[in-house]
Amino acid sequence: MDSFKFEKVSEIELSKLDNTPNNAGIQLIESRSFTETAIAGTYTATVTIPANAIVLDVIFKNAVVWNNSGTATLNVGDVDDTDGYITAVDVKTAPVADVNGAGGISTRGEDTGTGAYKGLFKKYTSSSTITATIVTTGATGTAGRSSLYVIYAMNQSVVSATKV
C-alpha cells in the first residue's frame, strides 16, 4: 500500500487562497474505457458537456491495441460533426500501445487522425454530448483496451467589464 505524508500548510500558502477570484473557472477531465470482446459490433461512449463549457482536448489512448480479424475504426465527435475530434482511426495500429503515459492521439496536439476541431478550443453555448464509437467487423478479437479522455473548462460565473 502507498504511504501518504501530510505536511502542515504555512499561513503564507493559505493566504494565497484569499486571492482566488470568485469567478475562477474549473477544469474537468472525464474518462471512458473500452474493452474489446469477441463479437463484432459498435462500442459507444458518451460524455455530456455542460452549457458554456469549453473543450480543451480530447485524447484517445490504447493500453493494448485491438486485435480482431476485421476492422476496428474509431470516430469521436459531437452533434455538429460526428468525427470532428477524431476521424477514422484504426485502433488496431494507432495509437501504439501506451506503456509509459506518453502515447495517444490528442486533438490539442493536432496528432494524426484528429478531425476538423484539431488544435481548437470549442465552446458549447448549450449542453451537448461528445460521442466516441469504435466499429468492429471481425469476431475474434479480445485484446483491445482503450481510454477516452475529454478535458473541458467551465467558468463559475462571468464578471462584466467596467468602464472608467
Buried (B, 14 or more C-beta within 10 A) or exposed (E): EEEEEEEEEEEEEEEEEEEEEEEEEEEBEBEBEBEBEEEBEEBEBBBEBEEBBBBBBBBBBBBBBBBBEBBBBBBBBBEEBBBBBBBEBEBBEBBEBBEEEEBBBBBBEEBEBBBBBBEBEBEBEEEBEBBBBBBBEBEEBBBBBBBBBBBBBBEEEEEEEEEE
